[in-house]
Amino acid sequence: MSRMLTDLVGQRCIIKNDEEEYLTGNPDITCHVLAMDDEWIKIAYVDEDGNRVARLERIETLCSVIVYD
């Protein structure tokens, strides 16, 4: 796995995925990266109802990541 991806753990990001739309109705999502391994990324975000959601996503489906400083 790329070191750049492992550096995302603990960061606030916008993750873009062209394959599907998230529950937010958008193909990109503002989230916190909780964990990552060779195949999966675990993210957490707040949905439109104010609920905190944790989600696992395959790394191969990511097309871009914007990292907040």
C-alpha positions in Angstrom: 0.0 0.0 0.0 1.2 3.5 -0.8 2.6 5.5 2.1 0.5 8.5 0.9 -2.6 6.5 1.6 -1.5 5.3 5.1 -0.8 8.9 5.9 -4.5 9.7 5.5 -5.5 7.9 8.8 -6.6 10.5 11.2 -7.1 13.1 8.5 -10.2 15.0 7.4 -10.7 14.4 3.6 -13.1 14.6 0.7 -13.1 11.2 -1.0 -14.4 11.0 -4.5 -15.7 7.7 -6.0 -17.1 7.6 -9.5 -18.7 4.2 -9.1 -21.6 5.0 -6.8 -23.3 7.8 -4.9 -23.1 7.8 -1.1 -26.1 8.2 1.2 -25.6 11.9 0.9 -26.6 11.7 -2.8 -23.2 12.9 -3.9 -20.3 10.9 -5.4 -17.9 12.6 -3.0 -18.0 12.7 0.8 -16.4 14.8 3.5 -15.1 12.3 6.1 -12.5 11.4 8.7 -10.3 8.4 7.8 -10.4 6.0 10.7 -8.3 3.1 9.5 -6.8 1.5 6.3 -5.2 -1.8 5.2 -4.1 -3.1 1.8 -7.7 -3.3 0.4 -10.1 -1.3 2.5 -10.4 2.2 4.0 -12.7 2.9 7.0 -14.3 6.3 7.0 -16.7 8.2 9.3 -19.0 11.0 8.3 -22.3 12.7 9.4 -25.3 12.0 7.2 -28.0 14.5 6.3 -30.0 13.5 9.3 -27.1 14.2 11.7 -26.2 10.6 12.3 -22.6 9.6 12.5 -21.9 6.8 9.9 -18.9 4.5 9.6 -18.3 3.0 6.2 -15.8 0.6 4.7 -14.8 1.3 1.1 -12.5 -0.6 -1.2 -9.3 1.4 -2.0 -9.5 0.5 -5.6 -12.7 2.4 -6.1 -11.2 5.7 -5.0 -10.5 8.1 -7.8 -9.4 11.2 -5.8 -8.8 12.5 -2.3 -8.7 16.1 -1.1 -7.0 16.4 2.3 -7.8 19.3 4.7 -4.8 20.7 6.7 
